[in-house]
Amino acid sequence: EPLTETPARVAEAVLLFCQGIGLLSSAPRRPSRQNSSFSNGSSGDNRKTSTSSEMSEKLFRDPTLAHHIIDLEGCGAVSVFLQGELEKHRDGVVFLTVHDVGDTYFRWRTFVDTNMQDIKERALFIHVAVPGQEPGAADLPQDFTFPIMKDLGLNLVSVLDHLRIPRVIGLGDGAGANIITRFGMCHPSRVFGIFTINNTATASLGRFMDRIKEKMKAAKSDESLCVNQKNVSKFADKYKKRTEIIQDLNKKVNFDVLLMAGMKSKYVKDTEAMHQEMNPGLCSMIKVEDVSEPLTETPARVSEAVLLFCQGMGLLPTINRKLSIQGSLNSSGSFDKERKKSLSLEEKI
């Protein structure tokens, strides 16, 4: 008789159910179901997220991040983790991050903790976990239909609506870069701008599979990045089947964009192609020398570029730049607010 014998577990299950349908999102969960299990099914259209006590313990071991479960139409329930104070920064500077395939939201979270201290004190970071990609996640149900990139990008706006946030700066890495670009194109009035790393707007050539293998190998030594391989394969399959958006960039991008790519990455030419398609008054490009994955190999340079991008839009003006990227980046485009000063392709900053 669970109601009388394990009331604490019943209470936790009720809260989980409510948060799965977008209610009581601010109530913290208590890991009371340790060593117990419960079934999972649908609590709305396609909300078939896998939940087990083991996953619960791993997902909620960090009490410093507020957790929200938000239903995205056509995508299911998505976990969102808040780094910073929502009430304090809701109408200020808010970043929305999306991780790469084979990675977790913890990649962006760790980056913010270790390289964005000045910005972190003045902003809110919303980290989106693509379905089933949380650290330690259980297998997604066999009948779960993994969302396509188009639907993820289109419906991320529900995160902003749920949290009552008017506009964000989008941050995306790899597959997350493609998703955040789609989000901006679908909802240009909800972004100040987007900053992407190793982005692509074309159909897949399968090149990202090597990247996944490297990320999975690295994750074995870091529990916070430990991903479920079955779930990753579902994400990878949808990313591989993504549609092209390059032909729509010039028509639908009317906000600031900063594209970054590692010079050793297979996506340098993709980044250049995107840059050529967009209005040069809006889009700028940075190529980081001697690396393939800027977010993990040169995080200080990424941090400096993010700050430069924000200040070019008139945000975070009081933070002093550390000039950590001096002599290490090739850039093109303009970063100042009026877009009157430009950095040539050959100039290094």
Secondary structure per residue as TSV (DSSP state, phi and psi in degrees):
chain	resnum	aa	ss	phi	psi
A	1	E	-	360.0	87.2
A	2	P	H	-54.6	-36.5
A	3	L	H	-63.1	-33.3
A	4	T	H	-101.8	-29.8
A	5	E	H	-89.9	-32.7
A	6	T	-	-135.4	61.6
A	7	P	H	-60.9	-31.8
A	8	A	H	-63.8	-37.8
A	9	R	H	-70.9	-34.6
A	10	V	H	-63.9	-44.9
A	11	A	H	-60.4	-41.8
A	12	E	H	-66.5	-38.8
A	13	A	H	-66.1	-39.2
A	14	V	H	-62.6	-43.9
A	15	L	H	-63.7	-43.0
A	16	L	H	-59.6	-42.8
A	17	F	H	-62.4	-45.4
A	18	C	H	-63.5	-43.6
A	19	Q	H	-66.8	-28.7
A	20	G	H	-67.3	-20.7
A	21	I	T	-110.5	20.8
A	22	G	T	82.9	15.3
A	23	L	-	-107.6	152.3
A	24	L	S	53.9	40.2
A	25	S	T	-65.4	-23.8
A	26	S	T	-87.8	-7.7
A	27	A	S	-74.5	125.1
A	28	P	-	-73.5	143.4
A	29	R	-	-87.7	144.9
A	30	R	-	-109.7	127.5
A	31	P	-	-71.6	63.1
A	32	S	T	-86.1	-7.8
A	33	R	T	-95.6	16.9
A	34	Q	T	-53.9	135.6
A	35	N	T	67.3	17.0
A	36	S	-	-126.1	161.5
A	37	S	-	-134.9	162.4
A	38	F	-	-149.8	160.2
A	39	S	-	-81.7	162.2
A	40	N	-	-134.4	147.6
A	41	G	-	-156.8	-143.9
A	42	S	-	-102.0	133.4
A	43	S	S	-122.8	40.5
A	44	G	S	140.6	-176.2
A	45	D	T	-61.2	109.7
A	46	N	T	64.3	15.5
A	47	R	-	-84.9	69.0
A	48	K	-	-112.7	55.0
A	49	T	-	-77.2	139.3
A	50	S	-	-77.9	131.8
A	51	T	-	-135.6	128.5
A	52	S	-	-140.3	161.9
A	53	S	H	-63.5	-34.6
A	54	E	H	-63.1	-45.8
A	55	M	H	-63.4	-41.7
A	56	S	H	-57.6	-44.3
A	57	E	H	-62.9	-39.7
A	58	K	H	-75.0	-41.5
A	59	L	H	-67.1	-32.2
A	60	F	T	-112.6	28.2
A	61	R	S	-78.4	-11.8
A	62	D	-	-107.0	98.8
A	63	P	T	-75.1	-6.2
A	64	T	T	-78.6	-14.6
A	65	L	S	-104.4	122.2
A	66	A	E	-69.3	137.6
A	67	H	E	-115.3	132.6
A	68	H	E	-127.3	140.2
A	69	I	E	-108.1	116.1
A	70	I	E	-122.5	130.1
A	71	D	E	-82.5	124.9
A	72	L	E	-107.0	125.8
A	73	E	T	-56.3	128.8
A	74	G	T	77.3	0.0
A	75	C	T	-123.2	-23.8
A	76	G	E	95.3	-169.0
A	77	A	E	-80.3	130.4
A	78	V	E	-119.7	133.7
A	79	S	E	-81.7	135.3
A	80	V	E	-128.6	132.3
A	81	F	E	-118.2	127.9
A	82	L	E	-101.5	124.5
A	83	Q	E	-111.6	101.0
A	84	G	S	123.4	177.9
A	85	E	-	-96.3	116.4
A	86	L	H	-62.2	-51.3
A	87	E	H	-63.1	-35.3
A	88	K	H	-73.5	-36.2
A	89	H	H	-112.8	3.2
A	90	R	T	-50.4	-43.3
A	91	D	T	-99.5	12.2
A	92	G	S	-108.7	-129.9
A	93	V	-	-92.1	116.6
A	94	V	E	-128.3	130.2
A	95	F	E	-106.0	138.8
A	96	L	E	-115.3	116.7
A	97	T	E	-109.4	145.9
A	98	V	E	-133.9	130.6
A	99	H	-	-86.5	169.9
A	100	D	-	-81.5	164.4
A	101	V	T	-69.8	138.1
A	102	G	T	84.8	6.2
A	103	D	-	-128.6	179.4
A	104	T	-	-131.6	169.9
A	105	Y	T	-61.0	-19.4
A	106	F	H	-64.1	-22.3
A	107	R	H	-61.4	-49.5
A	108	W	H	-69.2	-38.5
A	109	R	H	-61.3	-45.7
A	110	T	H	-65.9	-39.6
A	111	F	H	-58.5	-44.4
A	112	V	H	-64.4	-44.2
A	113	D	H	-62.3	-39.3
A	114	T	H	-96.3	-19.9
A	115	N	H	-130.9	-1.8
A	116	M	-	-128.2	36.3
A	117	Q	H	-57.8	-47.4
A	118	D	H	-62.4	-42.1
A	119	I	H	-71.6	-39.4
A	120	K	H	-56.7	-36.1
A	121	E	T	-70.5	-17.1
A	122	R	T	-118.7	8.6
A	123	A	-	-148.9	170.5
A	124	L	E	-116.1	136.8
A	125	F	E	-114.0	126.4
A	126	I	E	-108.5	112.6
A	127	H	E	-99.9	117.2
A	128	V	E	-91.0	129.7
A	129	A	E	-100.8	113.3
A	130	V	-	-58.1	141.7
A	131	P	T	-46.7	126.9
A	132	G	T	78.7	4.7
A	133	Q	-	-105.5	10.2
A	134	E	S	-69.1	153.8
A	135	P	T	-58.6	127.7
A	136	G	T	75.1	15.7
A	137	A	-	-64.1	143.6
A	138	A	-	-75.9	169.0
A	139	D	-	-59.9	136.9
A	140	L	-	-66.4	146.5
A	141	P	-	-56.5	147.9
A	142	Q	T	-60.8	-30.1
A	143	D	T	-92.6	9.1
A	144	F	-	-75.0	128.6
A	145	T	-	-93.6	110.1
A	146	F	-	-69.4	135.2
A	147	P	-	-68.4	147.9
A	148	I	-	-80.8	162.1
A	149	M	H	-59.7	-37.9
A	150	K	H	-59.8	-44.7
A	151	D	H	-70.0	-37.8
A	152	L	H	-62.1	-46.8
A	153	G	H	-64.0	-43.1
A	154	L	H	-64.1	-42.0
A	155	N	H	-97.6	2.0
A	156	L	T	-60.5	-20.2
A	157	V	H	-60.1	-23.4
A	158	S	H	-64.1	-28.3
A	159	V	H	-64.4	-45.5
A	160	L	H	-64.6	-42.9
A	161	D	H	-63.6	-43.0
A	162	H	H	-62.7	-40.4
A	163	L	H	-91.0	-0.7
A	164	R	T	57.7	50.7
A	165	I	-	-110.1	123.9
A	166	P	-	-72.1	-45.7
A	167	R	-	-145.9	153.3
A	168	V	E	-136.9	166.0
A	169	I	E	-102.4	122.3
A	170	G	E	-84.9	136.4
A	171	L	E	-125.5	124.5
A	172	G	E	-141.0	142.0
A	173	D	E	-121.8	128.9
A	174	G	T	59.8	-122.5
A	175	A	H	-59.1	-35.0
A	176	G	H	-64.2	-30.3
A	177	A	H	-65.7	-41.8
A	178	N	H	-63.4	-42.2
A	179	I	H	-66.1	-44.8
A	180	I	H	-69.1	-29.3
A	181	T	H	-67.2	-43.0
A	182	R	H	-62.2	-40.0
A	183	F	H	-59.2	-48.3
A	184	G	H	-61.4	-40.5
A	185	M	H	-66.0	-35.4
A	186	C	H	-79.0	-28.9
A	187	H	-	-136.0	63.0
A	188	P	G	-60.8	-26.4
A	189	S	G	-76.6	-7.9
A	190	R	G	-103.1	5.7
A	191	V	E	-126.4	142.2
A	192	F	E	-75.3	-41.2
A	193	G	E	179.9	174.8
A	194	I	E	-131.9	143.6
A	195	F	E	-120.6	119.9
A	196	T	E	-125.2	151.2
A	197	I	E	-120.8	130.0
A	198	N	S	49.6	53.7
A	199	N	-	-85.5	160.7
A	200	T	-	-150.3	145.7
A	201	A	-	-119.8	9.3
A	202	T	S	-104.3	173.0
A	203	A	-	-67.4	159.6
A	204	S	-	-73.0	142.0
A	205	L	-	-110.6	6.8
A	206	G	S	79.2	7.8
A	207	R	T	-69.3	-23.2
A	208	F	H	-73.1	-11.9
A	209	M	H	-62.5	-37.9
A	210	D	H	-64.0	-37.1
A	211	R	H	-64.3	-39.7
A	212	I	H	-62.9	-44.3
A	213	K	H	-59.2	-41.5
A	214	E	H	-65.7	-41.6
A	215	K	H	-66.3	-42.0
A	216	M	H	-64.5	-37.8
A	217	K	H	-64.7	-43.0
A	218	A	H	-68.0	-32.7
A	219	A	H	-66.8	-23.4
A	220	K	T	-62.9	-24.0
A	221	S	T	-98.0	1.9
A	222	D	-	-138.8	108.4
A	223	E	G	-61.2	-32.2
A	224	S	G	-66.4	-18.0
A	225	L	G	-109.5	9.6
A	226	C	-	-71.0	116.7
A	227	V	-	-113.6	156.7
A	228	N	-	-82.3	115.9
A	229	Q	H	-63.1	-34.9
A	230	K	H	-64.3	-41.9
A	231	N	H	-69.2	-37.3
A	232	V	H	-61.7	-38.7
A	233	S	H	-63.7	-32.9
A	234	K	H	-69.1	-42.1
A	235	F	H	-62.6	-46.7
A	236	A	H	-61.5	-38.3
A	237	D	H	-63.1	-42.8
A	238	K	H	-71.2	-36.2
A	239	Y	H	-66.0	-37.1
A	240	K	H	-65.2	-30.4
A	241	K	T	-95.0	14.6
A	242	R	-	-61.9	154.0
A	243	T	-	-91.2	159.9
A	244	E	-	-76.7	143.9
A	245	I	-	-127.2	0.1
A	246	I	G	-60.7	-32.8
A	247	Q	G	-71.7	-14.4
A	248	D	G	-103.1	-4.1
A	249	L	H	-59.7	-48.1
A	250	N	H	-65.5	-32.9
A	251	K	H	-79.5	-35.0
A	252	K	H	-107.8	-10.0
A	253	V	-	-97.2	106.8
A	254	N	-	-124.1	28.0
A	255	F	S	-130.4	168.7
A	256	D	E	-71.2	139.0
A	257	V	E	-134.9	133.4
A	258	L	E	-121.8	119.1
A	259	L	E	-101.6	129.5
A	260	M	E	-123.1	140.7
A	261	A	E	-145.3	145.3
A	262	G	E	-77.3	136.6
A	263	M	T	-62.0	-25.0
A	264	K	T	-91.1	-1.1
A	265	S	S	-75.7	153.5
A	266	K	T	-75.4	-2.9
A	267	Y	T	-107.2	13.8
A	268	V	H	-62.2	-47.8
A	269	K	H	-66.2	-33.9
A	270	D	H	-63.5	-42.1
A	271	T	H	-63.8	-42.9
A	272	E	H	-62.2	-39.4
A	273	A	H	-65.3	-40.3
A	274	M	H	-65.1	-42.2
A	275	H	H	-60.2	-40.2
A	276	Q	H	-68.3	-29.7
A	277	E	H	-78.2	-25.6
A	278	M	S	-95.5	159.4
A	279	N	-	-59.2	122.9
A	280	P	T	-63.3	-18.4
A	281	G	T	-76.1	-13.5
A	282	L	T	-112.2	-32.7
A	283	C	E	-108.9	133.9
A	284	S	E	-126.8	161.3
A	285	M	E	-137.3	139.8
A	286	I	E	-128.0	129.1
A	287	K	E	-113.4	121.8
A	288	V	E	-92.5	123.6
A	289	E	T	-71.2	145.4
A	290	D	T	67.7	16.6
A	291	V	-	-137.0	160.7
A	292	S	S	-111.6	-30.5
A	293	E	-	-122.1	87.6
A	294	P	H	-56.9	-36.8
A	295	L	H	-62.9	-33.5
A	296	T	H	-101.9	-29.0
A	297	E	H	-88.8	-33.8
A	298	T	-	-137.2	61.1
A	299	P	H	-60.7	-32.9
A	300	A	H	-63.6	-36.2
A	301	R	H	-71.0	-36.0
A	302	V	H	-65.1	-44.2
A	303	S	H	-58.8	-45.5
A	304	E	H	-64.0	-38.0
A	305	A	H	-67.2	-38.7
A	306	V	H	-62.0	-44.3
A	307	L	H	-64.1	-43.9
A	308	L	H	-58.9	-42.8
A	309	F	H	-63.4	-46.2
A	310	C	H	-63.7	-43.9
A	311	Q	H	-67.7	-27.5
A	312	G	H	-66.6	-21.2
A	313	M	T	-99.4	7.1
A	314	G	T	84.8	14.2
A	315	L	-	-103.6	151.0
A	316	L	S	52.1	46.0
A	317	P	T	-68.1	-19.8
A	318	T	T	-86.6	-6.4
A	319	I	S	-84.6	130.0
A	320	N	-	-83.0	136.2
A	321	R	-	-75.2	144.9
A	322	K	-	-94.9	-4.7
A	323	L	-	56.4	33.4
A	324	S	T	-73.3	-14.1
A	325	I	T	-98.5	6.2
A	326	Q	T	-58.2	128.7
A	327	G	T	74.3	10.9
A	328	S	T	-127.8	-2.4
A	329	L	E	-124.8	142.9
A	330	N	E	-101.9	131.3
A	331	S	E	-131.6	160.1
A	332	S	E	-147.4	148.5
A	333	G	B	106.2	-165.1
A	334	S	-	-129.6	146.8
A	335	F	-	-119.1	-15.4
A	336	D	S	-75.4	161.8
A	337	K	T	-57.7	-41.3
A	338	E	T	-87.7	-4.1
A	339	R	S	59.2	33.8
A	340	K	-	-96.4	-27.8
A	341	K	S	-93.3	132.0
A	342	S	-	-123.9	150.4
A	343	L	B	-106.3	123.9
A	344	S	-	-73.6	167.2
A	345	L	S	-60.4	-32.4
A	346	E	S	-85.3	-22.5
A	347	E	-	-69.5	141.3
A	348	K	B	-111.2	141.1
A	349	I	-	-121.7	360.0
